């Protein structure tokens, strides 16, 4: 993975959105300077970039049945802090809930990476009735393959938002990013995620024993996948 940009500290007392905006601006400047320096000495702008990935798309905005998918923004800081720090949301994830400072650093990093020319992560906000409900992600693994992820706030579950959001994201992946095969893993005890993946037409392909070490210890995960190819492709 590429080295994370050094995110300067912000004055104490600034609203979270202002803190993220300042960090984002400085992080983008630093990344541009790094790319320019590499080009000056004849090296690749990003030596870790994976060949064959599609051209980056930014910004992305999708609308699926009243659910809007859009890019993360500094104004999402408060909602993102809730998402990353909620024990219910993070129960089956590989990372434990984090505090506000760590969440803001994570958000800044995501915002910087979204604007990179070698973008491989499409983490989009799920917005319903003008409110932040969570995020869904397509992580491009290699040409034609990607991994699906999703986080929703507890109050946003049980209304079909995740299904509509993931459906829109998969269509975008197939049509705009050339994704042919989509995969996802979930904890074997995460019944909501299992039901969602199966409603998306994904098929369980394996049981991965002690696949990841999380804040709950070593956990088994189910592997799901689906081919997104259009007829005749």
Legacy VTK file of the C-alpha trace (Angstrom):
# vtk DataFile Version 3.0
C-alpha trace
ASCII
DATASET POLYDATA
POINTS 233 float
0.000 0.000 0.000
1.181 3.566 -0.639
2.413 5.521 2.360
-0.313 7.551 3.995
0.064 11.303 3.732
1.165 13.144 6.834
-1.962 14.922 8.035
-1.083 18.084 9.968
-2.893 18.665 13.227
-5.642 21.289 13.272
-6.351 23.925 15.870
-8.315 22.548 18.806
-11.933 23.679 18.826
-12.524 23.746 15.073
-15.723 21.956 14.001
-14.999 18.444 12.639
-15.926 19.440 9.073
-13.456 22.353 9.142
-10.741 20.092 10.536
-11.252 17.586 7.717
-11.347 20.344 5.089
-7.971 21.715 6.246
-6.405 18.276 6.414
-7.782 17.371 2.996
-6.377 20.501 1.373
-2.928 19.912 2.853
-3.015 16.197 2.076
-3.872 16.817 -1.590
-1.075 19.387 -1.908
1.429 16.957 -0.431
0.348 14.117 -2.777
0.696 16.390 -5.810
4.172 17.442 -4.733
5.194 13.799 -4.292
3.934 12.900 -7.783
5.699 15.902 -9.315
8.978 14.990 -7.602
8.780 11.414 -8.863
8.080 12.610 -12.403
11.052 14.996 -12.210
13.464 12.146 -11.512
11.889 9.926 -14.156
10.067 7.563 -11.839
6.405 6.509 -11.888
3.973 8.915 -10.232
2.751 6.054 -8.070
5.050 3.015 -7.998
2.391 0.887 -6.276
-0.336 1.518 -8.874
-1.783 -1.689 -10.305
-1.682 -1.881 -14.120
-4.862 -2.543 -16.038
-7.295 -0.813 -13.696
-9.838 1.493 -15.366
-9.396 5.245 -15.498
-10.461 6.859 -12.250
-13.940 8.371 -12.029
-14.470 11.380 -9.767
-16.853 12.644 -8.574
-19.419 9.831 -8.694
-23.111 10.392 -8.028
-25.808 7.750 -8.513
-29.555 7.665 -7.796
-31.390 4.396 -7.201
-35.034 4.518 -6.159
-34.695 7.521 -3.877
-31.319 6.449 -2.496
-28.462 8.722 -3.584
-24.871 7.521 -3.693
-22.297 10.308 -3.662
-18.701 11.006 -2.717
-17.698 11.532 0.888
-17.286 15.196 1.826
-15.779 17.109 4.761
-19.349 17.995 5.777
-19.906 14.287 6.521
-17.437 14.442 9.407
-19.954 14.234 12.257
-21.894 11.378 10.661
-18.696 9.510 9.774
-17.487 9.803 13.363
-20.732 8.144 14.464
-20.365 5.406 11.851
-16.749 4.559 12.681
-17.346 4.689 16.430
-20.592 2.734 16.724
-20.058 -0.699 18.364
-23.100 -2.127 16.560
-21.774 -1.038 13.148
-18.262 -2.333 13.865
-19.286 -5.552 15.583
-18.249 -7.841 12.723
-15.657 -5.640 11.017
-11.897 -6.132 11.114
-11.374 -2.908 13.065
-12.694 -1.920 16.447
-14.789 1.223 16.930
-12.569 4.311 16.995
-12.794 7.710 18.643
-13.464 11.026 16.892
-9.798 11.918 16.220
-9.040 8.570 14.565
-12.280 8.703 12.595
-11.447 12.163 11.227
-7.972 10.980 10.172
-9.542 7.992 8.439
-12.074 10.205 6.664
-9.339 12.581 5.480
-7.332 9.677 4.072
-10.384 8.404 2.182
-11.037 11.861 0.734
-7.443 12.203 -0.448
-7.381 8.740 -2.042
-10.713 9.310 -3.825
-9.103 12.058 -5.905
-6.002 10.078 -6.892
-5.504 9.247 -10.600
-4.988 5.584 -9.669
-8.171 5.370 -7.604
-9.118 1.812 -6.679
-11.586 2.388 -3.820
-15.047 3.780 -4.515
-16.533 4.392 -1.091
-19.756 6.320 -1.562
-22.160 7.812 0.951
-25.636 6.273 1.096
-27.950 9.265 1.413
-31.698 8.892 1.992
-34.063 11.841 2.327
-31.039 14.113 2.561
-29.515 12.229 5.485
-26.277 10.242 5.787
-27.201 6.574 6.264
-23.797 4.909 5.819
-21.403 4.002 3.029
-20.982 1.298 0.381
-17.651 0.462 -1.244
-16.284 -1.138 -4.398
-12.625 -2.037 -3.973
-10.994 -2.833 -7.319
-8.726 -5.833 -6.759
-7.446 -6.425 -10.294
-8.700 -5.759 -13.836
-12.309 -6.948 -13.928
-12.592 -7.984 -10.269
-13.752 -6.061 -7.220
-14.831 -6.552 -3.621
-18.047 -5.158 -2.139
-18.351 -3.634 1.321
-21.072 -1.783 3.234
-21.576 0.087 6.539
-24.951 1.422 7.629
-25.937 3.253 10.777
-28.294 1.182 12.968
-31.276 3.468 12.376
-30.871 3.078 8.600
-31.151 -0.734 8.575
-34.287 -2.761 7.888
-35.648 -0.450 5.169
-34.024 -1.876 2.064
-31.531 0.988 1.741
-28.499 -1.304 1.644
-30.036 -3.448 -1.103
-30.840 -0.444 -3.296
-27.457 1.161 -2.644
-25.478 -2.007 -3.392
-27.550 -2.682 -6.522
-26.746 0.787 -7.858
-23.072 0.372 -7.003
-22.828 -2.995 -8.757
-24.431 -1.556 -11.902
-21.939 1.314 -11.805
-19.072 -1.152 -11.377
-20.156 -3.255 -14.338
-21.047 -0.384 -16.681
-18.387 2.216 -15.812
-15.469 0.307 -14.283
-15.605 -2.941 -16.244
-16.136 -5.126 -13.175
-16.836 -8.697 -14.285
-16.708 -10.553 -10.959
-17.708 -9.134 -7.580
-16.890 -10.844 -4.291
-17.571 -10.151 -0.625
-16.813 -11.763 2.701
-18.805 -11.540 5.906
-18.634 -12.945 9.393
-20.406 -16.301 9.688
-22.603 -14.853 12.453
-23.588 -11.706 10.556
-27.075 -12.735 9.477
-27.998 -9.318 8.041
-24.975 -9.289 5.737
-25.570 -12.871 4.632
-29.193 -12.084 3.743
-28.182 -8.953 1.824
-25.497 -10.709 -0.217
-27.896 -13.482 -1.169
-30.577 -10.953 -2.155
-27.961 -9.368 -4.433
-27.692 -12.678 -6.260
-24.312 -13.581 -4.810
-23.504 -17.244 -4.212
-21.614 -18.646 -1.247
-18.358 -20.075 -2.591
-16.514 -20.953 0.573
-16.119 -20.986 4.344
-12.833 -19.333 5.275
-11.653 -20.631 8.638
-9.918 -18.075 10.899
-9.781 -15.737 7.906
-9.255 -12.488 9.792
-8.137 -11.389 13.208
-10.514 -8.747 14.562
-11.225 -7.052 17.870
-13.313 -10.179 18.608
-10.355 -12.500 17.945
-9.845 -14.848 14.997
-13.059 -15.086 12.992
-14.435 -17.380 10.274
-15.923 -15.708 7.212
-18.130 -16.762 4.334
-16.987 -15.938 0.794
-19.695 -14.820 -1.627
-19.332 -13.915 -5.309
-21.268 -13.130 -8.450
-20.454 -12.587 -12.131
-21.755 -9.229 -13.355
-21.240 -9.799 -17.076
-24.000 -8.493 -19.305
-25.607 -10.894 -21.813
-23.334 -11.386 -24.801
-20.264 -9.964 -23.055
LINES 1 234
233 0 1 2 3 4 5 6 7 8 9 10 11 12 13 14 15 16 17 18 19 20 21 22 23 24 25 26 27 28 29 30 31 32 33 34 35 36 37 38 39 40 41 42 43 44 45 46 47 48 49 50 51 52 53 54 55 56 57 58 59 60 61 62 63 64 65 66 67 68 69 70 71 72 73 74 75 76 77 78 79 80 81 82 83 84 85 86 87 88 89 90 91 92 93 94 95 96 97 98 99 100 101 102 103 104 105 106 107 108 109 110 111 112 113 114 115 116 117 118 119 120 121 122 123 124 125 126 127 128 129 130 131 132 133 134 135 136 137 138 139 140 141 142 143 144 145 146 147 148 149 150 151 152 153 154 155 156 157 158 159 160 161 162 163 164 165 166 167 168 169 170 171 172 173 174 175 176 177 178 179 180 181 182 183 184 185 186 187 188 189 190 191 192 193 194 195 196 197 198 199 200 201 202 203 204 205 206 207 208 209 210 211 212 213 214 215 216 217 218 219 220 221 222 223 224 225 226 227 228 229 230 231 232
